[in-house]
Amino acid sequence: MKKQLIILLLLVSFTSLVFSQSKDKKLQKAIELCKQEKYFKSQELLNKTTAKNKPDNQEINLLIYNAHKLRRYDDLEFWAGVNIREGAAHSSDYYLFWNILARNNKIELASQFFDSYQERRNTEPDIYIDDPIENYKLIRDSLMNINEGKFEVENAFFNTSGDEVSPRDSHGKIYFQQTENINGKFEIKYFSFENLYLNKKSKINTVKNAEFGDFGFCFTEHPRRIFFTEKLKYDKESKQISRKIQQGTFLENNINTTKGTSFNSADYKCKQPFISEDGKYLFFISDMKGGFGGDDLYVSLWDNDRNNWGIPNNLGPEINSEWDESSPYFKNGVLYFSSYGKGGLGGMDIFKTSWDGIHSFEKIHNLGYPFNSPADDIGIHFIDDKTALISSDREGGKGRFDIYFIKAIEQED
């Protein structure tokens, strides 16, 4: 698939965000601000430019990307619609517009554009994904009702007007990440696990030395370590902000002695690490070259002989799409992840698949509601076999991304 078309999907990394040369200095400045992740300033500059003149394809692309990053979904719908009317009628454009309409609960219109997407993708040999969806309204009804009466959902007491993401439990405590500003620094907070079952609100504490550049972290027990994402400063030579996976000792809720993984690079991002329970597999997200588009899921196997992580392997088209994947979580031989490109209820949905570490992945399954919604649903974590936590920016929350407890309801015989 051509890079210019992948750009229209929003969720590609800036390593593939390539615009043609333009004499317009304001547009070039807006692009530069975007690469520095200063999306508000970039969008503000573009709004002034497009208020006077009809936007060209480059400007529309950037308006779409910024609107997504700023989570301005009405603006996103508007500019994606403009792109459909003004741009080339490629299946990618229609998938993007369908997803936004689904997220904004415009079901009839979303269904129409999904049909258009299906028609076009069948004629395009460069489409990697194999969607299980044939009729959006039918699959939506199925996913909304698949777990009816089985679970109850509770918005966590510690949510704020900002973002709460990446829930984890360890050593009798619930940990999560929190940030007040979009694209801000993430801190790790925690509270007593006991109070969760006593249905009591707990004092929220903060982990020391823990300001991360992206969400997603995990613990190992022997030795007690933490893996997380470090955000680096804007590099003028590579013209991007890179992210690297770091690991450090984690003692008495304090992070010390950090070092990077062997596959980190300034040329691409590595983020959202998750270690398997046996410590053999490190799953993570990256936009390194050779992927299927956007952010892909990778795994690295621990090499005992080298005492280091091995060369990362892309998990392939069964897992990855030409859009973004996110939030790997591996437990009891089951890989959970979120994807923008595998269909579903809209936004990012949470999927699962079985994997034994040797053979190919089994067919993925959408978890359905209440784990998924028309919004972005990410970062699943199981406390036990009856209680899961997720992060979602669905309607009815206290802030942007909230953490939700999803508890299985006891079924009568």
C-alpha positions in Angstrom: 0.0 0.0 0.0 1.3 3.4 -0.9 2.6 5.6 2.0 0.3 8.5 1.0 -2.7 6.3 1.5 -1.4 4.9 4.8 -1.1 8.5 6.1 -4.8 8.9 5.6 -5.4 6.3 8.2 -4.1 8.6 11.0 -2.5 6.0 13.0 0.8 5.6 11.2 4.0 6.6 12.8 5.9 9.6 11.7 8.6 7.5 10.2 6.1 6.9 7.3 4.5 10.3 7.5 5.9 11.7 4.3 4.4 14.7 2.6 5.4 16.0 -0.8 7.5 19.2 -0.9 5.6 22.3 -0.4 6.5 26.0 -0.9 4.0 26.9 1.8 6.2 27.8 4.9 3.2 27.6 7.2 2.4 24.1 6.1 6.0 23.0 6.6 6.0 24.7 10.0 2.7 22.8 10.9 4.4 19.5 9.8 7.4 20.2 11.9 5.3 21.0 15.0 3.4 17.8 14.4 6.6 15.8 14.3 7.6 17.4 17.6 4.2 16.2 19.0 3.0 19.7 19.4 -0.4 18.9 17.9 -2.4 21.8 19.3 0.0 24.4 17.9 0.1 22.5 14.5 -3.6 22.4 14.3 -4.0 26.1 15.3 -1.6 27.1 12.5 -3.5 24.9 10.0 -6.9 26.3 11.0 -5.6 29.9 10.3 -4.4 28.8 6.9 -7.4 26.8 5.8 -9.8 29.6 7.0 -8.6 31.7 4.1 -8.0 29.0 1.5 -9.3 25.6 0.5 -7.0 23.0 2.1 -5.0 20.7 -0.2 -4.5 17.0 0.3 -1.4 17.6 2.5 -3.3 19.9 4.8 -6.3 17.6 5.0 -3.9 14.7 5.9 -2.4 16.7 8.7 -5.7 18.1 10.0 -6.9 14.4 10.3 -3.8 13.3 12.1 -3.8 16.2 14.6 -7.5 15.8 15.3 -7.0 12.2 16.2 -4.0 12.9 18.4 -6.0 15.7 20.2 -9.1 13.4 20.4 -11.3 15.9 18.7 -13.6 13.4 17.1 -16.1 15.8 15.6 -13.2 17.5 13.7 -11.9 14.1 12.8 -15.2 13.0 11.3 -15.5 16.3 9.4 -12.0 16.1 7.8 -12.2 12.4 7.1 -15.5 13.2 5.3 -13.8 15.9 3.3 -11.0 13.5 2.5 -13.6 11.0 1.1 -15.2 13.7 -1.1 -11.9 15.4 -2.2 -9.4 12.5 -2.2 -8.9 9.2 -4.0 -11.6 6.6 -3.3 -9.3 4.0 -1.7 -10.6 1.3 0.7 -8.4 2.8 3.4 -10.3 6.1 3.3 -13.6 4.3 3.7 -12.4 2.1 6.6 -11.2 5.2 8.4 -14.4 7.1 7.9 -16.4 4.0 9.0 -14.4 3.7 12.2 -15.0 7.3 13.1 -18.7 7.2 12.4 -19.0 4.0 14.4 -17.2 5.7 17.3 -19.5 8.7 17.0 -22.5 6.3 17.2 -23.8 7.1 13.7 -24.7 3.5 13.0 -26.7 3.8 9.8 -24.1 5.9 8.1 -21.3 3.8 9.5 -22.9 0.7 8.0 -23.1 2.3 4.5 -19.5 3.3 4.6 -18.4 -0.2 5.8 -20.2 -1.7 2.8 -18.3 0.7 0.6 -15.0 -0.2 2.3 -15.7 -3.9 1.7 -16.5 -3.4 -2.0 -13.2 -1.5 -2.5 -10.9 -3.7 -0.5 -12.0 -6.8 -2.5 -10.4 -5.2 -5.6 -7.1 -4.1 -3.9 -4.5 -6.9 -3.6 -2.3 -4.8 -1.2 -4.8 -5.1 1.7 -3.3 -7.2 4.4 -6.2 -7.8 6.8 -8.9 -10.4 6.6 -11.9 -8.9 8.4 -14.5 -11.2 10.0 -17.1 -8.5 9.3 -19.6 -8.8 6.5 -22.4 -6.6 7.7 -21.5 -3.9 10.3 -25.0 -3.7 11.9 -25.2 -7.4 12.4 -21.7 -7.8 13.9 -22.4 -4.7 16.1 -25.5 -6.3 17.5 -23.7 -9.6 18.0 -20.8 -8.0 19.9 -23.0 -5.8 22.0 -25.1 -8.8 23.1 -22.5 -11.6 23.3 -21.9 -11.1 27.0 -25.4 -9.9 28.0 -26.1 -10.5 31.7 -22.6 -12.0 32.4 -20.7 -8.9 33.7 -21.1 -5.8 35.7 -19.0 -2.7 35.0 -17.8 -0.1 37.5 -15.9 3.1 36.9 -12.9 3.1 39.2 -13.0 5.5 42.2 -9.6 6.9 41.4 -10.4 8.2 37.9 -9.9 11.9 37.3 -10.6 14.4 34.5 -7.3 13.3 32.9 -6.1 9.9 31.7 -5.9 6.7 33.8 -4.4 3.7 31.9 -2.4 0.5 32.2 -3.8 -1.1 35.3 -1.6 -3.8 36.9 -1.8 -5.7 40.2 1.4 -6.8 42.1 2.3 -7.5 45.7 -1.0 -6.7 47.2 -1.4 -3.4 45.3 -3.2 -2.0 42.2 -0.9 0.1 40.0 -1.9 2.4 37.1 -0.6 5.3 35.1 -2.0 8.7 35.2 -1.5 12.0 33.2 -3.3 15.3 33.4 -2.5 16.5 29.9 -2.9 14.8 26.5 0.6 13.6 25.4 1.8 14.6 28.9 4.1 12.7 31.2 2.7 9.5 32.8 3.1 8.9 36.5 2.5 5.5 38.2 0.0 5.6 41.1 -1.0 2.7 43.4 -3.3 1.8 46.3 -3.9 -1.2 48.6 -5.4 -4.2 46.9 -7.2 -5.2 50.0 -9.4 -2.2 49.9 -10.6 -3.2 46.5 -12.4 -6.2 47.9 -13.5 -4.3 51.0 -15.1 -1.8 48.6 -13.3 1.0 50.3 -11.6 4.0 48.8 -7.8 4.0 49.3 -5.2 6.6 49.6 -3.5 7.0 46.2 0.3 7.0 46.4 2.9 7.8 43.7 5.8 5.6 42.6 9.1 7.5 42.9 11.2 8.2 39.8 8.4 7.3 37.5 7.6 9.8 34.8 7.2 7.9 31.5 6.9 9.0 27.9 4.1 6.6 27.0 1.6 4.3 28.7 2.2 0.6 29.2 4.5 -1.0 31.8 4.9 -4.4 33.5 6.6 -6.1 36.4 8.7 -9.2 36.8 9.0 -10.9 40.2 12.3 -12.7 40.3 14.1 -10.4 40.3 11.7 -7.6 41.0 11.9 -5.3 38.0 9.8 -2.9 36.0 9.7 -2.5 32.2 8.5 0.9 30.8 8.7 3.4 28.0 11.2 6.2 28.0 10.3 9.3 26.0 13.3 10.9 24.4 13.7 14.5 23.2 13.1 15.6 19.6 16.1 14.6 17.5 16.9 17.1 14.8 18.9 14.6 12.8 16.2 11.9 12.6 13.4 14.5 12.8 11.3 12.5 15.3 10.7 11.8 18.9 11.8 8.3 19.6 10.7 6.0 22.5 12.7 3.3 24.0 11.9 0.4 26.4 13.8 0.6 29.7 14.0 -1.8 32.6 14.9 -1.0 36.2 14.9 -2.5 39.6 11.7 -1.9 41.6 12.1 -1.9 45.3 9.8 -0.3 47.9 7.8 1.4 45.1 10.9 3.1 43.9 12.6 2.7 40.4 16.4 2.5 40.3 19.2 1.4 38.0 17.6 1.6 34.6 19.0 0.3 31.3 17.6 -0.1 27.8 16.9 -3.2 25.8 19.2 -4.4 23.1 16.8 -3.7 20.2 16.1 0.0 21.0 16.9 2.4 18.3 16.7 6.1 17.5 15.2 5.2 14.1 11.9 3.8 15.4 9.8 3.6 18.5 9.6 0.7 21.0 6.9 1.0 23.7 4.3 -0.6 25.8 6.3 -3.7 27.0 4.8 -6.8 28.6 6.7 -9.8 29.9 5.2 -13.3 30.0 4.9 -14.9 33.4 7.8 -17.2 32.8 10.0 -14.3 31.7 10.7 -15.8 28.2 8.8 -13.5 26.0 8.9 -9.7 25.8 5.9 -8.4 23.8 6.0 -4.7 22.7 4.7 -2.2 20.2 7.0 -0.7 17.5 6.9 1.1 14.2 10.2 -0.3 13.0 10.6 -1.0 9.2 9.3 -4.2 7.8 5.9 -4.1 9.6 2.4 -4.1 8.2 1.7 -0.4 8.8 1.5 1.9 11.8 2.4 0.4 15.2 2.8 -3.4 15.1 3.0 -6.0 17.8 6.4 -7.7 18.2 7.9 -10.3 20.5 11.5 -10.9 21.6 12.7 -14.2 23.1 15.1 -14.2 26.0 18.5 -15.6 25.0 20.1 -17.4 28.0 23.4 -17.8 26.1 23.7 -14.1 25.3 22.0 -13.1 28.5 20.0 -10.6 26.5 16.8 -10.3 24.4 16.8 -11.7 20.9 16.0 -10.1 17.6 12.3 -9.0 17.7 9.8 -10.9 15.5 6.8 -9.2 14.0 3.7 -11.2 15.0 2.4 -11.3 11.4 -0.9 -10.4 9.7 -3.0 -12.6 11.9 -2.3 -10.1 14.7 -1.1 -6.9 13.0 -3.0 -4.7 10.5 -2.1 -1.7 8.3 -3.4 0.4 11.2 -2.2 0.5 14.8 -2.1 -2.2 17.4 -1.6 -1.5 21.1 -1.4 -2.8 24.7 -0.2 -6.4 24.6 -1.0 -8.6 27.6 -0.1 -12.3 27.8 -1.6 -14.7 30.4 -2.0 -18.5 30.5 -1.1 -18.9 26.9 -3.6 -16.2 25.7 -2.4 -13.0 24.0 -4.7 -10.0 24.4 -4.2 -6.8 22.4 -6.1 -3.8 21.0 -6.4 -3.0 17.3 -7.7 -0.3 15.2 -7.6 -2.4 12.0 -9.5 -5.6 12.8 -13.0 -4.3 12.7 -15.4 -4.4 15.7 -17.5 -1.8 17.5 -15.5 1.2 16.5 -12.2 2.9 17.7 -9.7 0.4 19.1 -11.2 -3.0 20.2 -9.6 -5.6 22.5 -9.0 -9.0 20.9 -7.6 -12.3 22.1 -5.9 -15.3 20.6 -4.1 -18.5 21.9 -0.4 -19.0 21.4 2.0 -21.7 22.6 5.1 -19.8 21.7 5.9 -22.2 18.8 3.1 -22.5 16.3 1.1 -19.8 14.6 -1.6 -17.8 16.4 -5.1 -19.1 16.5 -7.9 -17.0 15.0 -8.4 -13.8 16.9 -11.7 -13.1 18.8 -13.3 -9.8 19.6 -14.1 -9.7 23.4 -17.4 -7.8 22.7 -19.2 -5.5 25.1 -18.6 -4.5 27.9 -14.9 -5.0 27.3 -15.3 -3.1 24.0 -17.3 -0.1 23.0 -17.6 2.3 20.0 -14.7 4.2 21.6 -11.0 3.2 22.2 -10.7 0.2 24.6 -7.1 -0.8 25.6 -4.9 -2.2 28.3 -6.8 -5.2 29.7 -5.5 -6.9 32.8 -7.0 -9.7 34.9 -6.8 -9.6 38.7 -8.3 -13.0 38.9 -10.6 -15.3 36.9 -13.6 -13.1 37.7 -12.3 -9.6 37.5 -10.6 -7.7 34.7 -9.6 -4.0 34.4 -9.5 -2.1 31.1 -8.9 1.5 30.0 -11.5 3.2 27.8 -12.5 6.7 26.7 -16.1 5.6 26.2 -19.1 7.8 27.0 -20.0 8.3 30.6 -16.5 8.5 32.0 -15.1 10.9 34.5 -12.3 12.1 32.2 -10.6 11.1 28.9 -9.4 7.5 29.5 -10.8 5.9 32.6 -10.1 2.6 34.2 -13.1 0.2 34.5 -13.6 -2.9 36.7 -15.4 -5.6 34.8 -16.6 -8.3 37.2 -18.3 -11.6 36.3 -21.8 -12.0 37.7 -22.4 -15.3 39.5 -24.7 -17.3 37.3 -27.5 -19.4 38.9 -27.6 -23.1 38.0 
